[in-house]
Amino acid sequence: MVRALWWYSPLRGTNKKTQMLRLVGQRGLTEKQETQNFRMKLNAIIVEDEVNSREILRNYLAKYCPTVNLVGEAATIKEGLALINNNDLDVLFLDVEMPFGNAFDLLDQLPDRNFETVFVTAYNQYAVDALNAHAAYYLMKPISIDELIKAVSYVAEIREKEKEIEDRVLIPKFNKVDGKITLPQQDGFQVLNVADILYCKADDNYTELYLEKQKILVSKTLKYFEEALSGYTFARVHKSYLVNVNEIVKYKKGKGGSVVISNGKEIMVSASKKKDLLSFFE
């Protein structure tokens, strides 16, 4: 295991064997750092009451963990809570013992955590409590650079897997529940019954989904929804509209004509789309 002392110690005045060991250690760290460069960026916060400890961790992260974006530091539980609640966070580096409370007092005030926690402490007796608090990693002081890199890589791996799952779910698409579609939201996703969608309207690269008493704006094109809803009774009646045929209550004649939706909305039908629409009623 490579320690900080090994990294910073000058090579001058040491024998060749010691120099070689240190160079090998440096090479190992460099390889780990290069691996990190391909990882996702992690927004991080340090909560640590000791100034020197904060400075050491900050410097180590900047030098050896390029994927970490340090968004703030706090010296108390109160300051830490304020930072966490006001930032989009991936990982919290948390000291255990602090004035006016400890790490677990802070975590108890955050029951719905969506970030990973790395404990950084000089005390090993909190390991079980950390495990029970679902910590991602437990770093002992003095901090080993090698272990710090491992901790960051492990957190990145967790977050990448979570993102992969979200990317599969948090996009507008059909899932295994028949007749349902998931729509992404900032805090998760909304599940809609396809039958509840009256019509969809294009808004540049966005689409407005109209329900009986609600309008939902989704960052996907109308073309996307046309393809996604192709297995259901939806018809593209205009370059800007996709309608649920089951919700059409009236068709008005014309070159293209128009349709009236169950909520009273009248939508023009393009002449080029008329045949496809009327085929639903043959």
C-alpha positions in Angstrom: 0.0 0.0 0.0 1.4 3.4 -1.0 1.4 6.0 1.8 1.5 9.8 1.4 5.0 9.9 2.9 6.3 7.6 0.2 4.9 9.9 -2.5 6.2 13.1 -1.1 9.6 11.9 0.2 12.6 13.1 -1.9 14.6 10.4 -3.6 17.9 12.0 -2.9 19.9 10.5 -0.1 18.2 7.0 -0.3 19.6 3.8 -1.6 18.7 2.4 -5.1 16.3 -0.3 -3.7 14.3 2.3 -1.8 14.2 4.6 -4.8 12.9 1.7 -7.0 10.2 0.8 -4.5 9.0 4.4 -4.4 9.0 4.7 -8.2 7.0 1.5 -8.5 4.5 3.0 -6.0 4.3 6.2 -8.0 3.7 4.3 -11.2 0.9 2.3 -9.5 -0.8 5.6 -8.4 -0.4 7.0 -11.9 -2.1 4.0 -13.5 -5.0 4.3 -11.0 -5.3 8.0 -11.8 -5.4 7.3 -15.5 -8.2 4.8 -14.9 -10.1 7.4 -13.0 -9.9 9.8 -16.0 -12.5 7.6 -17.7 -14.9 7.7 -14.8 -17.9 10.0 -14.4 -17.4 13.3 -12.6 -18.4 13.3 -8.9 -19.6 16.3 -7.0 -18.2 16.1 -3.5 -18.5 17.8 -0.1 -16.1 17.5 2.8 -17.5 17.8 6.4 -14.5 17.9 8.7 -13.9 20.1 11.8 -10.1 20.0 11.6 -8.6 22.6 9.3 -5.4 20.6 8.6 -7.4 17.4 7.8 -9.7 19.3 5.4 -6.6 20.8 3.7 -4.9 17.4 3.3 -8.0 15.8 1.9 -8.7 18.7 -0.4 -5.2 18.6 -1.8 -5.2 14.8 -2.2 -8.5 14.9 -4.1 -7.2 17.7 -6.4 -4.0 15.9 -7.2 -4.9 12.3 -7.2 -8.6 12.1 -7.9 -9.3 14.3 -11.1 -12.9 13.1 -11.4 -13.9 14.7 -8.1 -15.4 18.2 -8.2 -15.3 19.6 -4.7 -18.3 21.9 -4.4 -17.9 22.8 -0.7 -16.4 22.3 2.7 -18.0 22.4 6.2 -16.6 22.4 9.7 -19.8 21.6 11.6 -22.9 19.5 11.2 -25.0 22.6 10.6 -22.8 23.9 7.9 -22.7 20.5 6.3 -26.4 20.1 6.2 -26.7 23.5 4.5 -24.2 22.5 1.9 -25.8 19.1 1.2 -29.3 20.5 0.9 -28.2 23.2 -1.6 -26.0 21.1 -3.9 -26.4 18.2 -6.3 -24.1 15.8 -4.5 -22.5 12.4 -5.4 -20.2 11.8 -2.5 -19.8 13.1 1.0 -16.4 12.8 2.8 -17.4 12.8 6.4 -15.4 12.9 9.6 -17.0 11.0 12.5 -16.3 13.1 15.6 -17.1 16.8 15.4 -18.1 19.5 17.9 -21.8 19.4 18.9 -22.5 15.9 17.5 -21.0 13.3 15.1 -21.4 12.0 11.6 -24.4 9.9 12.5 -26.3 12.9 13.9 -25.8 14.5 10.5 -26.9 11.4 8.5 -30.0 10.9 10.8 -31.2 14.3 9.5 -31.0 13.1 5.9 -33.2 10.0 5.8 -33.7 10.2 2.0 -30.0 10.4 0.9 -29.2 10.1 -2.8 -25.4 10.3 -2.4 -22.7 8.0 -1.2 -20.8 8.5 2.1 -17.1 8.0 2.6 -16.2 8.1 6.3 -12.8 9.6 7.1 -11.7 9.1 10.7 -8.8 8.1 13.0 -11.1 5.8 14.9 -11.8 2.2 13.7 -14.6 1.5 16.3 -17.2 3.2 14.1 -16.8 0.8 11.2 -19.9 -1.2 12.1 -22.0 1.9 12.6 -20.7 3.2 9.3 -21.8 -0.1 7.6 -25.2 0.2 9.2 -25.4 3.8 7.8 -24.8 2.3 4.3 -21.4 3.9 3.9 -19.6 3.3 0.6 -16.1 3.3 2.1 -14.3 3.7 5.5 -11.0 5.6 5.3 -8.6 5.7 8.2 -6.4 8.7 9.1 -3.6 9.3 8.1 -5.2 9.0 4.7 -3.6 6.5 2.3 -3.6 8.0 -1.2 -4.0 4.5 -2.6 -7.1 3.9 -0.4 -8.5 7.3 -1.3 -8.2 6.5 -5.0 -9.9 3.1 -4.4 -12.7 4.9 -2.4 -13.3 7.4 -5.2 -13.2 4.7 -7.9 -15.7 2.5 -5.9 -18.1 5.5 -5.5 -17.8 6.3 -9.2 -18.6 2.6 -10.0 -21.7 2.8 -7.8 -22.9 6.0 -9.4 -22.3 4.8 -12.9 -24.4 1.7 -12.3 -27.1 3.8 -10.8 -27.0 6.1 -13.8 -27.1 3.1 -16.2 -30.3 1.9 -14.5 -31.8 5.4 -14.6 -30.9 5.8 -18.3 -32.9 2.6 -19.0 -35.8 3.8 -16.9 -35.8 7.6 -16.8 -36.6 8.1 -20.5 -40.0 8.2 -22.1 -40.6 4.6 -23.1 -42.8 1.6 -22.4 -41.9 -0.7 -19.5 -42.9 -4.2 -18.7 -46.2 -3.0 -17.2 -48.6 -3.2 -20.1 -50.1 0.1 -21.3 -47.7 2.3 -19.2 -45.1 4.8 -20.2 -42.5 6.4 -18.0 -41.6 10.1 -18.2 -38.4 11.5 -16.6 -38.7 14.1 -13.8 -36.1 15.8 -11.7 -36.7 13.7 -8.7 -37.5 10.4 -10.5 -40.1 9.5 -13.1 -43.8 9.6 -13.6 -45.8 6.6 -14.8 -48.7 7.3 -17.1 -51.4 5.2 -18.6 -51.0 5.5 -22.4 -54.8 5.6 -22.6 -54.8 8.8 -20.5 -52.9 10.8 -23.2 -55.3 12.8 -25.3 -52.8 14.2 -27.8 -49.2 15.3 -28.1 -48.0 18.6 -29.4 -44.5 19.5 -30.7 -42.7 22.3 -29.1 -39.3 22.5 -30.9 -37.2 19.7 -29.3 -39.8 19.2 -26.6 -43.2 17.6 -26.6 -46.3 18.7 -24.7 -48.4 15.7 -23.5 -52.1 16.7 -22.9 -54.1 14.7 -20.4 -57.7 15.5 -19.3 -56.6 17.9 -16.5 -52.8 18.1 -17.0 -50.1 19.1 -19.5 -46.7 17.6 -19.2 -43.6 18.9 -21.0 -41.0 16.3 -21.9 -37.5 16.8 -23.4 -38.2 14.5 -26.4 -39.3 15.3 -29.9 -42.7 14.5 -31.3 -41.0 12.0 -33.7 -39.8 10.1 -30.6 -43.3 9.8 -29.3 -44.7 8.8 -32.7 -42.3 5.9 -32.7 -42.7 5.0 -29.0 -46.6 5.0 -29.3 -46.7 3.2 -32.7 -48.0 0.1 -31.1 -51.1 1.9 -29.9 -53.9 3.8 -31.5 -52.0 7.1 -32.0 -52.0 8.9 -35.4 -49.7 11.7 -36.6 -52.3 14.1 -38.1 -50.1 17.1 -38.5 -46.4 17.9 -38.3 -47.1 19.3 -34.8 -49.7 16.9 -33.5 -50.0 13.2 -32.5 -53.5 12.3 -31.4 -55.0 9.4 -29.5 -57.5 8.1 -32.0 -59.7 6.7 -29.2 -60.2 10.2 -27.9 -61.4 11.6 -31.3 -65.1 12.4 -31.0 -65.6 14.1 -34.4 -64.1 14.5 -37.8 -64.8 17.6 -39.9 -64.5 17.3 -43.7 -62.0 19.5 -45.6 -58.9 19.1 -47.7 -57.3 17.6 -44.7 -60.1 18.3 -42.4 -59.9 18.4 -38.6 -60.6 16.3 -35.6 -62.2 17.2 -32.3 -60.7 15.6 -29.2 -62.8 14.6 -26.2 -61.7 17.7 -24.3 -63.1 19.9 -27.0 -59.7 20.7 -28.6 -59.9 21.0 -32.5 -56.8 19.9 -34.4 -56.2 20.5 -38.1 -55.3 17.4 -40.1 -52.7 17.8 -42.9 -53.9 16.6 -46.3 -50.9 14.2 -46.5 -52.0 12.7 -43.1 -55.7 12.4 -43.9 -55.6 8.9 -45.4 -53.6 7.4 -42.5 -56.0 8.9 -40.0 -59.2 7.7 -41.7 -57.7 4.2 -42.0 -58.3 3.8 -38.3 -62.0 4.1 -38.9 -62.4 1.8 -41.9 
